[in-house]
Amino acid sequence: MKLRCDLQLGAAYVTLDEAPVAESEQVRPDMVLDLDGRNRVVGIEIPNVRCTFPQADVKRLELELA
């Protein structure tokens, strides 16, 4: 799993799987799911993460394992 933030665009992308993206589905105005050929979610894009989560510090990442 990878998290990538583009600070200039203010976008965040979570890669869940390295499978090729077959299609994308906008599930909300602030969230796009990328699907593989078997209709599994392989990526999540938050195009304007700063507006969606104004309190989030996109320069700092915390990882919590259960």
C-alpha positions, -999 to 999 in steps of 0.1 A, spaced: 0 0 0 13 35 -9 1 70 -1 12 98 -24 3 135 -19 9 162 -45 12 193 -24 10 216 -54 -23 201 -66 -35 193 -30 -44 158 -41 -39 125 -22 -38 90 -38 -38 57 -20 -25 27 -40 -40 -5 -26 -28 -29 -54 -4 -25 -84 -30 -40 -108 -37 -19 -139 -67 5 -136 -95 -5 -159 -119 22 -149 -125 50 -124 -157 58 -106 -164 90 -89 -183 80 -58 -185 115 -43 -175 149 -55 -143 145 -33 -135 109 -40 -126 87 -70 -122 49 -69 -99 32 -94 -110 -3 -103 -91 -32 -119 -105 -55 -146 -122 -77 -119 -140 -46 -104 -118 -45 -73 -107 -12 -58 -70 -7 -65 -67 30 -57 -85 59 -40 -80 95 -51 -90 125 -30 -86 153 -56 -87 182 -32 -76 168 1 -70 202 17 -107 213 12 -121 178 21 -100 176 53 -90 212 62 -74 202 95 -52 175 80 -15 181 79 -6 166 44 31 170 51 29 146 81 19 109 78 11 86 107 8 49 103 -11 28 128 -10 -10 127 -36 -29 146 
